[in-house]
Amino acid sequence: WTSFKFAFQAHLRGQQLHDLLARDTSESKVDVDMAFSILVQALEPNQYEHVYGTLTACAAWSALVDFYASKNAQNVLLLTQEFRQTKISENGSLFAHLSKMSELSRRLGEASGASVSDIDLMTTVCFSIMQ
């Protein structure tokens, strides 16, 4: 979700439609319809159920954010456990491992509503590379 969210926001920014994710109206109905169309086309078919009944990019985006960026305790617990227990793979690249840890940190921060501190990230990464 985090990667899709970033890439999609960047795509709409390039189309000068990014602000329509945050508001339902525009001076141009064409822009509202275009942003909604682009968003729905970017989804996988199994994601359509999350945006059924929405008529604007803003409403559809809000529905997706609510679904994927859940701040429930179970999601935070599972992400915390994955973040703490991830270890570098036996012949894995350090760069790939650091990217994975950074992504887990970002996802955990989004789910909990509070970012992982740099000290916590560095401590966890150090323990994750020790064999």
Backbone as CSV, one residue per row, in Angstrom:
resi,resn,N_x,N_y,N_z,CA_x,CA_y,CA_z,C_x,C_y,C_z
1,TRP,0.828,-1.199,0.000,0.000,0.000,0.000,0.865,1.252,0.000
2,THR,1.925,1.260,0.814,2.768,2.446,0.916,3.376,2.805,-0.436
3,SER,3.860,1.813,-1.149,4.463,2.069,-2.462,3.421,2.558,-3.462
4,PHE,2.262,1.903,-3.465,1.186,2.332,-4.363,0.768,3.759,-4.046
5,LYS,0.602,4.048,-2.765,0.171,5.377,-2.323,1.147,6.452,-2.823
6,PHE,2.435,6.202,-2.632,3.452,7.157,-3.077,3.407,7.345,-4.594
7,ALA,3.427,6.230,-5.323,3.470,6.301,-6.784,2.206,6.944,-7.350
8,PHE,1.059,6.621,-6.764,-0.182,7.182,-7.285,-0.270,8.679,-7.025
9,GLN,0.128,9.106,-5.837,0.127,10.537,-5.539,1.073,11.278,-6.484
10,ALA,2.228,10.687,-6.764,3.177,11.313,-7.689,2.584,11.390,-9.097
11,HIS,1.896,10.338,-9.508,1.273,10.329,-10.835,0.227,11.439,-10.951
12,LEU,-0.640,11.558,-9.947,-1.658,12.611,-9.996,-1.038,13.998,-9.912
13,ARG,0.070,14.111,-9.186,0.764,15.396,-9.120,1.240,15.794,-10.514
14,GLY,1.754,14.829,-11.259,2.193,15.089,-12.627,1.047,15.491,-13.545
15,GLN,-0.150,15.043,-13.227,-1.341,15.396,-14.001,-2.023,16.657,-13.461
16,GLN,-1.438,17.233,-12.420,-1.983,18.405,-11.722,-3.384,18.136,-11.171
17,LEU,-3.564,16.904,-10.662,-4.845,16.494,-10.093,-4.709,16.046,-8.640
18,HIS,-3.515,16.162,-8.075,-3.232,15.638,-6.741,-4.169,16.184,-5.674
19,ASP,-4.528,17.443,-5.766,-5.374,18.054,-4.734,-6.773,17.448,-4.689
20,LEU,-7.173,16.735,-5.732,-8.505,16.132,-5.752,-8.601,14.883,-4.883
21,LEU,-7.472,14.422,-4.329,-7.526,13.333,-3.356,-7.981,13.853,-1.999
22,ALA,-7.854,15.153,-1.791,-8.185,15.746,-0.494,-9.506,16.514,-0.497
23,ARG,-10.058,16.739,-1.669,-11.331,17.480,-1.716,-12.186,16.938,-2.853
24,ASP,-13.483,17.065,-2.685,-14.428,16.488,-3.642,-14.779,17.389,-4.812
25,THR,-14.397,18.638,-4.747,-14.845,19.558,-5.786,-13.671,20.203,-6.510
26,SER,-13.964,20.677,-7.671,-12.985,21.397,-8.484,-13.768,22.357,-9.368
27,GLU,-13.055,23.300,-9.927,-13.696,24.193,-10.879,-14.137,23.398,-12.109
28,SER,-13.496,22.272,-12.319,-13.754,21.479,-13.514,-14.267,20.087,-13.151
29,LYS,-15.487,19.774,-13.581,-16.022,18.429,-13.373,-15.184,17.414,-14.144
30,VAL,-14.607,17.838,-15.245,-13.742,16.955,-16.028,-12.560,16.496,-15.176
31,ASP,-11.943,17.414,-14.409,-10.822,17.049,-13.540,-11.260,16.055,-12.469
32,VAL,-12.423,16.288,-11.860,-12.942,15.384,-10.825,-13.146,13.992,-11.413
33,ASP,-13.773,13.927,-12.579,-14.018,12.641,-13.231,-12.712,11.981,-13.669
34,MET,-11.764,12.782,-14.159,-10.477,12.247,-14.606,-9.712,11.629,-13.438
35,ALA,-9.647,12.328,-12.316,-8.929,11.813,-11.145,-9.559,10.514,-10.654
36,PHE,-10.880,10.458,-10.624,-11.575,9.243,-10.193,-11.282,8.094,-11.153
37,SER,-11.349,8.371,-12.445,-11.086,7.354,-13.455,-9.660,6.812,-13.351
38,ILE,-8.697,7.700,-13.184,-7.298,7.280,-13.066,-7.112,6.401,-11.832
39,LEU,-7.727,6.776,-10.724,-7.596,5.991,-9.493,-8.186,4.599,-9.669
40,VAL,-9.392,4.510,-10.183,-10.034,3.200,-10.345,-9.238,2.331,-11.314
41,GLN,-8.707,2.910,-12.383,-7.914,2.142,-13.347,-6.617,1.621,-12.735
42,ALA,-6.103,2.310,-11.729,-4.843,1.901,-11.100,-5.032,0.748,-10.116
43,LEU,-6.268,0.463,-9.749,-6.535,-0.580,-8.765,-6.530,-1.965,-9.393
44,GLU,-6.244,-2.956,-8.564,-6.400,-4.351,-8.950,-7.885,-4.695,-8.809
45,PRO,-8.391,-5.642,-9.586,-9.813,-5.987,-9.480,-10.267,-6.360,-8.062
46,ASN,-9.394,-6.991,-7.283,-9.792,-7.368,-5.921,-9.874,-6.167,-4.979
47,GLN,-9.480,-4.992,-5.435,-9.571,-3.784,-4.618,-10.839,-2.979,-4.907
48,TYR,-11.536,-3.319,-5.967,-12.734,-2.564,-6.335,-13.758,-2.526,-5.211
49,GLU,-13.882,-3.629,-4.486,-14.895,-3.692,-3.427,-14.721,-2.579,-2.393
50,HIS,-13.520,-2.064,-2.239,-13.269,-1.013,-1.253,-13.745,0.359,-1.725
51,VAL,-13.960,0.498,-3.023,-14.371,1.804,-3.545,-15.764,1.796,-4.177
52,TYR,-16.453,0.647,-4.117,-17.830,0.615,-4.619,-18.645,1.675,-3.904
53,GLY,-19.459,2.359,-4.631,-20.328,3.368,-4.038,-19.708,4.751,-3.955
54,THR,-18.430,4.868,-4.256,-17.801,6.194,-4.252,-17.930,6.797,-5.644
55,LEU,-17.988,8.109,-5.690,-18.175,8.784,-6.976,-17.075,9.782,-7.305
56,THR,-16.167,10.009,-6.350,-15.072,10.953,-6.578,-13.759,10.315,-6.150
57,ALA,-12.669,10.873,-6.646,-11.348,10.390,-6.241,-11.153,10.569,-4.739
58,CYS,-11.636,11.666,-4.200,-11.492,11.931,-2.767,-12.186,10.853,-1.943
59,ALA,-13.411,10.516,-2.299,-14.160,9.496,-1.560,-13.512,8.120,-1.712
60,ALA,-13.085,7.785,-2.923,-12.438,6.497,-3.159,-11.108,6.418,-2.414
61,TRP,-10.332,7.504,-2.458,-9.045,7.545,-1.772,-9.243,7.383,-0.265
62,SER,-10.230,8.056,0.281,-10.522,7.941,1.716,-10.889,6.510,2.086
63,ALA,-11.668,5.855,1.234,-12.046,4.464,1.489,-10.818,3.554,1.480
64,LEU,-9.914,3.784,0.537,-8.690,2.977,0.473,-7.794,3.233,1.679
65,VAL,-7.634,4.493,2.042,-6.808,4.834,3.208,-7.384,4.182,4.453
66,ASP,-8.694,4.262,4.624,-9.329,3.642,5.788,-9.083,2.141,5.821
67,PHE,-9.131,1.508,4.657,-8.931,0.060,4.612,-7.475,-0.321,4.848
68,TYR,-6.547,0.314,4.132,-5.149,-0.102,4.171,-4.338,0.501,5.311
69,ALA,-4.678,1.662,5.737,-3.891,2.314,6.784,-4.569,2.141,8.136
70,SER,-5.103,0.978,8.345,-5.794,0.677,9.598,-4.856,0.880,10.779
71,LYS,-5.379,1.540,11.801,-4.573,1.793,12.996,-4.998,0.876,14.138
72,ASN,-5.570,-0.278,13.813,-6.035,-1.149,14.881,-4.863,-1.817,15.591
73,ALA,-5.103,-2.216,16.797,-4.042,-2.755,17.654,-3.418,-4.018,17.079
74,GLN,-4.211,-4.874,16.470,-3.675,-6.120,15.923,-2.690,-5.838,14.786
75,ASN,-3.024,-4.922,13.918,-2.144,-4.571,12.815,-0.822,-4.007,13.334
76,VAL,-0.898,-3.113,14.311,0.313,-2.523,14.894,1.151,-3.611,15.562
77,LEU,0.503,-4.519,16.287,1.218,-5.599,16.962,1.941,-6.496,15.960
78,LEU,1.251,-6.881,14.892,1.871,-7.747,13.887,3.030,-7.054,13.174
79,LEU,2.866,-5.786,12.847,3.956,-5.046,12.208,5.140,-4.869,13.153
80,THR,4.858,-4.611,14.431,5.935,-4.476,15.417,6.706,-5.779,15.531
81,GLN,5.976,-6.887,15.597,6.620,-8.194,15.693,7.474,-8.468,14.456
82,GLU,6.953,-8.196,13.278,7.721,-8.407,12.051,8.959,-7.513,12.026
83,PHE,8.808,-6.254,12.416,9.922,-5.307,12.447,11.021,-5.794,13.389
84,ARG,10.645,-6.250,14.577,11.622,-6.679,15.583,12.289,-8.009,15.243
85,GLN,11.575,-8.890,14.549,12.093,-10.240,14.319,12.746,-10.441,12.953
86,THR,12.691,-9.458,12.096,13.293,-9.597,10.768,14.811,-9.663,10.891
87,LYS,15.391,-10.643,10.223,16.844,-10.823,10.205,17.316,-10.798,8.758
88,ILE,18.549,-10.390,8.573,19.119,-10.393,7.226,19.240,-11.840,6.758
89,SER,18.922,-12.092,5.505,19.012,-13.459,4.997,20.466,-13.852,4.795
90,GLU,20.721,-15.148,4.859,22.088,-15.653,4.859,22.873,-15.168,3.664
91,ASN,22.757,-15.006,2.642,23.575,-14.449,1.583,22.895,-13.220,0.976
92,GLY,22.073,-12.576,1.768,21.331,-11.419,1.283,22.176,-10.160,1.267
93,SER,21.786,-9.239,0.438,22.528,-7.984,0.361,22.116,-7.059,1.501
94,LEU,23.083,-6.334,2.000,22.825,-5.391,3.082,21.873,-4.296,2.606
95,PHE,22.043,-3.840,1.366,21.174,-2.796,0.833,19.713,-3.250,0.810
96,ALA,19.472,-4.477,0.334,18.100,-5.003,0.282,17.521,-5.113,1.686
97,HIS,18.340,-5.543,2.634,17.875,-5.674,4.013,17.542,-4.305,4.608
98,LEU,18.402,-3.331,4.380,18.137,-1.983,4.899,16.874,-1.388,4.278
99,SER,16.663,-1.653,3.002,15.440,-1.179,2.343,14.210,-1.827,2.962
100,LYS,14.308,-3.125,3.235,13.185,-3.838,3.855,12.899,-3.282,5.247
101,MET,13.944,-3.049,6.029,13.758,-2.523,7.382,13.178,-1.112,7.342
102,SER,13.618,-0.325,6.389,13.088,1.031,6.239,11.604,0.988,5.883
103,GLU,11.240,0.084,4.987,9.834,-0.064,4.594,8.985,-0.530,5.783
104,LEU,9.481,-1.491,6.551,8.748,-1.945,7.740,8.582,-0.808,8.739
105,SER,9.622,-0.021,8.913,9.562,1.126,9.820,8.507,2.121,9.360
106,ARG,8.470,2.377,8.071,7.497,3.321,7.509,6.069,2.795,7.692
107,ARG,5.865,1.503,7.393,4.536,0.900,7.548,4.089,0.910,9.001
108,LEU,5.012,0.608,9.910,4.685,0.618,11.332,4.311,2.024,11.781
109,GLY,5.044,3.003,11.314,4.731,4.386,11.651,3.365,4.808,11.146
110,GLU,3.042,4.410,9.927,1.726,4.745,9.372,0.607,4.064,10.144
111,ALA,0.818,2.802,10.498,-0.227,2.047,11.195,-0.451,2.548,12.610
112,SER,0.627,2.953,13.272,0.505,3.365,14.673,0.199,4.849,14.823
113,GLY,0.473,5.611,13.783,0.260,7.049,13.868,1.432,7.783,14.494
114,ALA,2.493,7.059,14.822,3.697,7.666,15.405,4.905,7.052,14.708
115,SER,5.797,7.880,14.214,6.945,7.354,13.483,7.917,6.643,14.419
116,VAL,8.620,5.659,13.851,9.654,4.940,14.589,10.846,5.877,14.711
117,SER,11.379,6.019,15.913,12.501,6.938,16.119,13.751,6.419,15.413
118,ASP,14.647,7.323,15.068,15.902,6.938,14.420,16.702,5.986,15.296
119,ILE,16.718,6.231,16.601,17.463,5.367,17.527,16.861,3.970,17.539
120,ASP,15.542,3.883,17.581,14.873,2.586,17.574,15.142,1.853,16.265
121,LEU,15.090,2.566,15.152,15.365,1.960,13.856,16.796,1.443,13.797
122,MET,17.757,2.256,14.203,19.164,1.841,14.148,19.443,0.664,15.078
123,THR,18.877,0.680,16.275,19.066,-0.428,17.216,18.498,-1.716,16.634
124,THR,17.296,-1.637,16.096,16.654,-2.821,15.524,17.434,-3.329,14.319
125,VAL,17.916,-2.432,13.472,18.712,-2.836,12.310,19.999,-3.513,12.760
126,CYS,20.670,-2.953,13.754,21.916,-3.565,14.248,21.669,-4.987,14.738
127,PHE,20.610,-5.186,15.504,20.295,-6.533,15.984,19.874,-7.445,14.833
128,SER,19.274,-6.885,13.796,18.795,-7.712,12.690,19.924,-8.231,11.808
129,ILE,21.092,-7.606,11.866,22.204,-8.080,11.032,23.190,-8.938,11.807
130,MET,22.999,-9.014,13.122,23.865,-9.875,13.935,23.380,-11.314,13.803
131,GLN,24.295,-12.229,13.539,23.910,-13.642,13.370,24.209,-14.458,14.583
